[in-house]
Amino acid sequence: MRNIKIGVLALQGAFIEHEHMLTDLGAVCTEIRQPCDLQGIDGIVLPGGESTVQGQLLYKSGLFTPLRKLISDGLPTLGTCAGLILMAQEISSSVAHLGTLPVTVKRNAYGRQLSSFVTEQPIAGIGNYPMIFIRAPYIERADENVEILAKVDGNIVAVKCRNQIGLSFHPELSENSNIHEWFLSQCEK
Ligand code: GLN
């Protein structure tokens, strides 16, 4: 076991799968449902699911303001799919949620016909990775200080900006734990 406690936002969506992967890598996971759950975490995962619902639940639970502050203050954060949408500063044709990551995302960017697909593509610093997309967003615009880690068909699908990692796809549903391992190493710093 490693001496590291990761909060996994557990309001809605694919949070259990992140917990399994992080626990297998030796981290302790705690489910975040209310502000007191944020105590003492070394990093946080914002899972995939439905960003509109998650955004509403962030307000209802009282998590919105303390969570936004922790991320802005530098807490290592991994946002996947809907989690990336929650972090984005702008969402095309919609209102932003936490707005901590200086990018514009497009929701359901692959349309209905190609709503879900898998592709193996290189990620900077990680190598080839099996990316699972489910009604995924992509990033239409990123500020200059955002590192672009991967593109698929010319569209940005993975970024890092200081403490925040944002992914269009679902690493927790793959068998490859390299992204979670990399995230844990950021949390250990
Ligand atoms: N389409 C969802 C949204 O807009 C995201 C899908 C996902 O997280 N797999 O929130």
Residues whose N, C-alpha, C, O or C-beta is under 5 A from the ligand:
A	BS01	LIG	G48 G49 E50 S51 T52 T80 C81 A82 R107 N108 I134 R135
